[in-house]
Amino acid sequence: MMMEGNPMMGAYLIGILVMGVSWLVSHQLKSRFEKYSRTPLSNGLSGREIAERMLHDHGITNVKVVSVPGALTDHYNPATRTVNLSEPVYHARNAAAAAVAAHECGHAVQHATAYQWLNMRSKLVPVVNVASQWMQWVLLGGILLINQFPALLLGGIILFAMTTLFSLITLPVEYDASNRALAWIQRNGIVTTSEYAMSADALKWAARTYLVAAIGSIATLLYYVMIFMGRRRD
């Protein structure tokens, strides 16, 4: 028989493994940013100035660059049309800040040009919010009642699949934003050759956090599918 014992144990093990890998990637990301934050930009521009220049160069005049508290809290909000830069990035004048500021503006450019993957992700947000709120309870109930009510587990799998799809769609969105950012800072001479290498490395590690999350989500989804299919064969 498949999945003897506690079926949730496998999910916990997958979660622990993913958390371990995520911690390693996050640690490397933080280490890289700290290292590159100690390298002043030769042009002396702050993260805010770089963001405003990139928006201007792309003809985007309806997006504001604002400062938000915290570290690594940088994001673009399409609803409010704001590039939100963490305080260290907003004020700093280093290679790490340049990379992050340009990356978030890359999302603004995606929004302005109706980038299809960003549009798809935005449409999924309401669905994912609902799925994230209920899927753990539905999955738990589905596993406990799999013999009496297998459709409940199937419902949980469908909800989890929505969050997995969101993670997968996030990958091209993030990688494309980084590619747009790096192309712009290189094309416009925002950074030197060595500073460009630092910016590219910082964004590479940032993208890997999304990659690990997507892989972990796929692995967990497949595990629940295996439980469902295995019980059906019993």
N, C-alpha and C positions, 0 to 999 in steps of 0.2 A: 504494500500500500504506500502511496505517495504522501509525503508530508506527515510522517508519524510525529506524535508528541504535540507540542504547542506550535501551531502554524505561525503564530506571531513571532516566534523566536527568530525565524529566518529573516523576517522584515527588520527586526531589531539589529541583527548581525550586519545586514546590508547597510542599515542606517549608521551603525558604528563605523563601518569601513569607509563609507562616504564622508562621514564627519571627520575621520582621521585624515583622509586625503584633502578634504576642504581646508582643514586646519593647516596642513603643510603648504598648500597653495597660498592661503591667506597670509601665512607667515612670510613666505617668499615675497609676496606682493608688498606687504608692509615694510619688509627689509629693503626692497628695491626703492620704494618711495622715500624712505628715510635717507637712503644713500644719495639718491638723485636730488633730494631736496637741499642737500648741502652744496650743490653745484649751481652757482649763480648764472643766470642767462647773460650772455655777452651783450644782448641788446637792452637789458635792463627792464624789459616789460613785465608787468604783473599778470597774473592769471586773468584778472578782469579786463585789462587792456588787450590781451591776446584774444579773449572771447569776443569783445566788442569789435575788434578789427576783423576777425573771421566772419562775423555776422555781416558786417559792412561790405566786405569783399564779395559776399554771396547775395548782396542786395536785400538782406533781411532787415527790415526796419521796425517790425512790430513785435520783436522779442527783446525782453529786458534781461540784463545780467545782474543777479542779486546774490547777496551773501547769506548763507545759512549756517547755523551753528553745527559743531561736531567735526569729525575727521572722516574722510571717505564717504561723505553724505552727498556728494555731487550727483546731480541728476537734471534732466530736462523734463519740464512739465508742459505737455502739449495743451492741456486745458487752460492754463494761465499764461502760456507762451513766455515762460521764463527759463533761463539757464541758471540753475541754482548751484553755486560754487561754495564748497565748504570754506570756512574762514581761512585755513592755511593756504588753500589754492587761490582764493580770491585776492589775497594780499601778496602772496609770495612771488618771487621773481627767480624761478629756477626751472630746470628741465622737467621735473615731475609736474609742477603746476601748469606748465605750458602744454604738456601731454593731456592732462585731465581737462583743462579748459577747452582745448581744441576738440577733444572727444565729445564733450557734452554739446558743443556747438554743431558737431557732426550730426547729432540727433535733430537739432533744430533745422539743419539743411535737409535732412530726410523728411521732416514734417513739411517743409516748404515745397519740396519737390514731389510730395505724395508717394514716397518710397513704399512699395507694396508690402514689404514685410513689416514695416512699422504700422501701417494701416491694419494689417491682419492682427498684429499683437494688440493694438488699441481696441479692436472690436471684441477681442477675447477677454479683456479685463473684467467686465461685469460677470461673465460666465465663470471665470477663474475665482473671483471673489466669493461667489456662492459655493463653488466646488470646494474651495479651501476651507470654508466654514463647516461643511458637513461631511467631507469624505472620510475623515478619520473615524467618526462615529459610525458611519454606514459600513465601512470596511470591518471595524471591530464587530459590529452586530452581524454582519454577513458571515464572518468566520465562526462566530459562536453558534449561529443558527444555519450553518451551511447545509446540513442534512434536512432540516425542516423547511428552510426558506432560501434556497440557493440564489434566487433572483436578487436578494438583498446584496449579496457579495458582488454580483454582476453590476448592480447599480453603483456600488462603491468603486469598482474598477473603471466604470465609465467616467465617474467624477475625477478619479485620479488621472485618467487618460487626458482629460482636459488640461490639468496642470502640467502634465508631461509635454503636451503639445505646445503649451505656452513657453516652456523652457526651451524647446527645440526652435521655435520661431524667434526667440530672443537671441539665439546664436548669430544668425546672419545680421540682425539689427545691430548688435554690439560690434561685430567684426567690421561691418561696413562703416560704422561711425568712426572706428579707429583708422580705417583705411583713408577715409575722407580727411580726417584730422592730420594724419601723417603726410598725405599728399599736399595738403595746403601749407603746412609749416615748412615743408621742404621747398615747394614751388616758390614761396614768397620770402625765403631766406630768413624765417623767423628764428631758426636755430642753426648752429654750426654743425659740421659733420659729426663731431663727438656728442653734441647735445641731442642730435637727431637719434643717434644710436640709443641714448639713455631714454628718450621719450618712447621710442619704439619698444624697448624692452619693458618699460613700465606698463604700457598698454597691452603687451603680450600677456603679462602675468595677470592683469585685470581681466582679460578675456577668458583666461583659463578658469577663473572662478565660476563663470557661467557654464563653461564646458563640463566641469566636474559636476555641477548641479544637474545638468541635463543627463549626463551618463548615470548618475545616481538615481534620477527619477525613472529612467528607462529600466534600469535593473530592478527597482522596486515594483514597477508596473508589471514586468514580466514574471516576477515572483508571485504576485497575486493572481495573475492569469494561470500560472502553473497550478496553484492551489485549486482554483475553480475547475480547471480541466481535469486535474487529478481526481478530485472528489466526484466528478461526474462519471468517471470510469469505474469508481468503486461499486 
